[in-house]
Amino acid sequence: MNIKQLDQTYIAPTYARFPLNLVSGSGSLVWDDTGREYIDLGTGIAVNTFGLCDEVWVQAVTEQLHTLQHASNLYYTGPCARLAQMLCEKTGMSKVFFSNSGAEANECLIKAARKWAAEHKGPEYNTILTLKNSFHGRTITTLAATGQDVFHHDFLPLTEGFACVEANNIEDLTEKIKAYKCAGILFECVQGEGGVVPLTQAFVQAMARLAQQENLLLLCDEVQTGNGRTGKLYSYMHYGITPDVVSTAKGLGGGLPLGATLMSAKLDGVLTSGTHGSTFGGNPVCCAGAISILSRLDETLLAEVTEKSNYIVTMLTGAPGVESVSGMGLMLGIKTVRDAGEIISGCMEKGVLVIKAKDKVRLLPALNIPWPLLEKAVGVLKDVCAGA
């Protein structure tokens, strides 16, 4: 059997895969099993921060593989400690818990928030407010936190203790805070799986203000938006706020599974020995790769992300077949006149890989995608949107 047949025979059919068998890649280029070349504007859904087989990342990972690939969290390891230091120094956070994915980072965030609220406000203060159209993961608890019913059916009952607020609706937020005994507010600054929709400045500021007034934790999901994706290290930095807890994953590992939950000094002492854990969390190889990523997310690179974002938005806004462009940095959603699936197929036929977010074409290119490749890919997308 070929790879497609093996996959369909032995792998649970939970993915509607594109008809491509990808075999190799370099930077922002990827090749299929026929040798055909594509420009990759999806990066494994915002994972391959510096593209495929990035030399600096490969070297860091390879060196660690030859040194110590795993030790468990019963022992200290250098990459884990150094990565935690970098994250705290770059964000002002106090402590980090490492896991393997965004959903796990959010599970830790939820556990920490509930435990903090129980200790500081009382065990009845266990409700976490989330936003409609949000997405926080596919475990039973992070599904419960996700504000999209389409992900819920078939898996009921979900974990209790969540209430949904209309995104960008300050009045609804205020009413829900009064109606529930709340531990905190969980949000994405840009709702990725919800269609690449940024929250308004006024709403984010209101969340921060109300959290301060009502002694609630401000809980920011940076799984997709984080690690330079929006032109800042983390997207909340665009809004002039400081969350109490930040979850991140995807681009942090650069291609290996790694999640992180960053906690402010307000939560010091909440997670103690035995209250949480992860067999692979803080794996030395994954952390070594993440150090190589994080160390290069400097102001020059972030300015380049913004410049490339502005280029894409300028080229596509008002273009034939394009209704609107939303998002932030190199996390953009394109609402097209034709069905997004048709646009994705058309781009694939012309050698450009883009993905979907609800009814939009989603762009998540490598942060360092070379300008000539970006210009060529945007030209193809523009032509396909216009029906060429």
RALIN-V408693 format. One record per residue. D_FIRST is the distance of its C-alpha to the first C-alpha in Angstrom with 1 decimal. Layout:
d_first
D_FIRST
D_FIRST
This chain:
d_first
0.0
3.8
6.7
7.9
5.6
6.0
9.5
10.2
9.4
11.3
13.7
16.9
17.2
20.3
19.6
19.6
17.6
18.4
15.8
15.8
13.6
16.7
16.7
20.4
23.8
27.5
30.3
29.9
27.2
23.5
20.8
17.3
14.5
16.4
19.5
21.3
24.0
25.2
28.3
27.4
30.0
28.3
28.0
25.6
28.3
31.3
29.9
29.7
33.5
33.8
30.4
27.4
28.0
31.8
33.6
36.2
33.8
31.4
34.5
35.9
32.7
32.1
35.8
35.6
32.4
34.4
37.4
36.4
33.1
34.3
37.6
37.8
40.7
43.0
43.9
44.9
42.6
43.7
40.9
41.1
44.9
45.1
42.6
44.7
47.8
46.4
45.4
48.8
50.8
49.0
49.4
52.5
50.6
51.7
48.7
44.9
42.4
38.9
35.7
32.0
31.7
33.9
33.8
35.1
37.7
38.9
39.0
41.3
43.3
43.9
44.8
47.2
48.8
49.4
50.8
53.1
54.3
55.0
57.0
58.9
59.3
58.7
55.7
56.1
55.2
51.4
50.3
48.2
48.6
45.5
45.1
43.7
40.6
39.8
36.5
36.6
33.3
31.2
32.8
35.2
38.2
37.0
35.8
39.4
40.7
38.5
40.7
38.2
38.1
34.7
33.2
35.4
34.8
32.6
33.7
37.5
39.7
39.3
41.4
45.0
47.2
46.1
47.9
46.8
49.1
48.9
47.9
50.8
53.2
55.9
57.9
54.9
54.2
57.9
58.0
54.9
56.4
59.5
57.7
55.6
56.3
54.0
52.5
51.1
49.4
45.7
44.6
42.5
44.6
41.9
39.8
36.4
34.1
37.2
37.1
38.4
42.0
44.6
47.4
50.9
53.2
55.8
53.4
52.1
55.7
56.7
54.0
55.3
58.9
58.4
56.5
59.4
62.0
60.3
59.1
55.4
52.5
50.9
47.1
45.0
41.2
40.2
36.5
35.5
38.9
39.7
39.6
41.0
38.9
42.0
44.3
45.8
44.5
44.2
44.8
47.7
49.6
50.0
52.0
54.6
53.7
52.8
50.6
51.1
47.4
44.5
40.8
38.3
34.7
32.0
33.6
35.7
32.9
31.7
28.0
28.3
29.1
32.8
35.3
39.0
41.9
45.2
48.4
51.9
55.0
55.7
53.0
54.1
54.2
52.1
48.9
50.3
48.9
46.6
46.5
43.0
40.3
36.7
34.9
33.2
35.7
37.4
34.8
36.3
33.3
32.8
36.6
36.9
34.5
36.5
39.8
38.6
37.8
41.0
43.2
42.4
42.9
46.5
48.8
47.9
44.2
45.0
47.4
44.7
42.5
45.4
46.0
42.4
42.5
45.7
44.3
41.3
43.7
46.2
43.8
42.2
45.2
46.7
44.1
43.3
40.8
41.2
43.3
43.5
42.2
42.4
41.6
42.9
42.1
38.5
37.4
38.0
37.3
37.7
38.8
38.0
39.5
36.2
33.5
31.9
28.4
29.4
30.8
27.7
25.6
28.3
28.6
24.8
25.2
28.1
26.5
27.8
26.0
28.2
27.7
29.7
32.4
33.5
34.6
34.9
32.9
32.8
33.4
32.9
32.9
33.4
37.1
37.5
35.6
37.5
39.9
38.6
35.0
36.5
38.8
36.0
33.7
36.7
37.6
34.2
34.4
38.0
37.1
34.3
36.6
39.2
36.9
36.7
